[in-house]
Amino acid sequence: MIEILLFILYAILCFIISSSVHELGHIIIGLMQGFKFYLFIAGPLGFKRNDKNKIVFYIEKNISLWGGLGATLPQNDDVNNFKKFGRVLLGGPITSIIVGVICLPLGTITKNIFLFLLGSMSLAIGVACLIPARNGAFYTDGGRWLRMHKNVSTRTVELAIWNLTQSVIIHDNYEKLNYDEIMILINDKDVRTQYLGHYYAYYFYKDNNDILNMEKEKIQLENLKRKVPKQMTSMFRIN
């Protein structure tokens, strides 16, 4: 019984550590690209930069984010930031694979269950995140990187998402968003991308005091709510 409980404890601990390693990979590469730290989540534990520009510890209540999240932010509106973001995307999976390749053989040779689990989970996370696929609300790291380089259509959508997100971060409001880029998302064939487009449109109109169009976007979001993952409606809520 004790051995089973110990194995479960190791598994939970290794999951948190392997998730942390992955997200730290994103963060480290982001810092190397000149971005600044914004957010780190592993399980229910998190660190974030607050409104006073200080890094604080907090407990993440959104269970959908417990799988791990790491974010760094551009400090200025640089046209090269999109290319830098591509490197940040690959930083997490590559770091996970490196840790997995080191820990898994060591755990196997030494018969250390902790190292074996840590190596297995890190390797699995790294490989899974490189596989081009949709992961709930978003594409995997590898999926987004591929879309950035696959063809003009997917690159245009990913660039629009990046530019809109970057604008909100730098200006701390939605007033200056490029409406043409919002329409790129709204006109995309993927309903999740459409939802994101209407979300940006809602706040664009709100920050520009266009109440009529803001209410129209609210209706669009309500209509799409049932068609997108709950993770998406949880992360992109309107008020």
Secondary structure by P-SEA (a helix, b strand, c coil): caaaaaaaaaaaaaaaaaaaaaaaaaaaaaaaacbbbccccccccccccccccbbbbbbbcccccccbbbbbbbcccccaaaaaaaaaaaaaaaaaaaaaaccaaaaaaaccaaaaaaaaaaaaaaaaaaccccccccccaaaaaaaacccaaaaaaaaaaaaaaaaaaaacccccccaaaaaaaaacccaaaaaaaaaaaaaaaaaacaaaaaaaaaaaaaaacccccaaaaaacccc
